[in-house]
């Protein structure tokens, strides 16, 4: 081999060694709180019936016709003024009380960025409260729910007093348990946190609940913030969420909002869909009706413990949950395995009547196979 070729080979080896050294150095400069994180898993799993992500079984495909007037060469309205005005009207507040987000996840990120930590929340609950807090390097304070999946007020108030959180997240109806927290317990947390912390009531699933929600209390509690989303009522693809609170809070959070965070396509379709209130209400009523039927059917299966729900999903406990999950998937039905959050539990999204029928039939066989 000529010395020229040997020189080239050596050069390539040197480059390879240099590249490896850079890759190894990456781990040394990544923040420790990020290094210890596990990426949120939202994998697409092939299936015939998808009931794992708390999505609505109904959509608004006809709304996309409005996009023909969209100017794709221009940036979207940075303030989403028309959309915020429509949402504010529906909530009975002013547009100045609304802040738009690229889904609720982004708004959670902005809230923790704005107010810092510690961040307090009950568990089990929506995982993004903890993930985002850790990603931002803020201390997480977790308080277990009681045996009825309600707020454990005593421990919550103790944590508030000892840890002095800046932000408190309360998801009601709660994911993954499906129940609404008792209003009197939420009020106790609100009163104890007065002038000390921002209390965020995440009402992502409120449209499916029998209770009214906490937006009317915004005038009574200046530190109260409500989160709502369009994702659960047929517009998950748009990724649009809203923060509702007093103007001073909205103004501060708006300072960390990224410009043009809600794209023009989402704004246009969402505004068109919101104007179809009757159709949206019809979809919600259908889901609630099917949820009641699904709950009744699940309750009739002896080996299953099913928990009441005020959301668009139902949590249930079953023996050999991993096997049941796999057996369902083998029949083309995808649900959510709550392993790691609630051992022995599965969570099923309420689908169309036909999807729910397929699920129930598959579940009956899966339970027998898993024994």
Secondary structure, 3 states (H helix, E strand, C coil): CCHHHHHHHHHHHHHHHHHHHHHHHHHHHCCHHHHCCCCCCCCCCCCCEECCCCCCCCCCHHHHHHHHHCCCCCCCCCCCHHHHHHHHHHHCCCHHHEEEECHHHHHHHHHHHHHCCCEEEEECCCCHHHHHHHHCCCCEEEEECCCCCCCCHHHHHHHHHHHCCCEEEEECCCCCCCCCCCHHHHHHHHHHHCCCCEEEEECCCHHHCCCCCCHHHHHCCCCEEEEEECHHHCCHHHCCEEEECCHHHHHHHHCCCCCCCCCHHHHHHHHHHHCCHHHHHHHHHHHHHHHHHHHHHHHCCCCEEECCCCCCEEEEEECCHHHHHHHHHHCCEECEECCCCCCCEEEEECCCHHHHHHHHHHHHHHHHHHC
